[in-house]
Amino acid sequence: MSTALALAHPDRRFASAFVTAQDGLRLHVRRYGSRVACARPVVCLPGLGQSEYDRNADNYTLPVALADLSAVLIALEIAPAIFLGSSYGGLLAMMLAVWRPTAIAGVILNDIGPVIEPQGWVRIKGYLGKLPVPRSFEEGADILRWWFHAQFPKLTPQDWIAFARRTWREHRGRLVPDYDLKVARTLQGADLQHLPTLWTHFEALARVPLMVIRGARSDMLASTTLDAMLSRRSELDIAVVPDQGHAPLLTEPKLIGRITAFVASCDVSARL
């Protein structure tokens, strides 16, 4: 189905792996740590990534992304694993629980759940693919601060610059968005007031450990949805991140400690 090529970067703590998906696109994966580690792998699924861009914007859908994820798991032989899904990546993790349940040893949902708030999608639709392109990362930090200060009021100037470096990249002497702008087209025709719910997919996670992280200022994962998730399963590890919205940046030491402890518990559970 696919092939993989790992290219080591001796000056970094990760290696880039490239997997060819079913449709021929080249998918990019960062691999951290030893390949012979005895612990379960952790697969981080971001909202946006650095893979080859698809010429057909209609392919930027959850089913296609799920097939791409499956190709990576098979090619790199990294399942079962613990999945940390932020935003769109969390939707993929829930869908994977239905499609390939044996691939999952635990899940962390970062500010996403079975009910998506329309106002969150409206806000994302308002800026995705529409941000002005800065001349420097410092200028990019100013742009992001203007757009996202309400979601992240406590970020430092250095935090905003780091945010800018995750939003744009250098290409031929100038900054360009670090994602395919065609992704924004997926939202244009969506009926944001009648979004489907994923309770069936959430229920598919019943057999595995689950952690949910919510930004206290989130407009994507409502506190009422979090309460409904807790009512459906009592064993749910919940972390609410103060002064952050969608999606929490996962950089606070205490939160990293919570995530580390949860991952360790999943590894123990998988071996019992």
Salt bridges, closest charged atoms under 4 A:
ASP111 OD2 - HIS246 ND1 2.65
GLU139 OE2 - ARG135 NH2 2.65
ASP142 OD1 - ARG145 NH1 2.80
ASP178 OD1 - ARG169 NE 3.21
ASP180 OD2 - LYS182 NZ 2.92
ASP191 OD2 - HIS194 ND1 3.01
GLU203 OE2 - ARG232 NH1 3.15
ASP219 OD2 - ARG123 NE 2.54
ASP237 OD1 - ARG258 NH2 2.63
ASP243 OD2 - LYS154 NZ 3.39
ASP267 OD2 - ARG271 NE 3.33
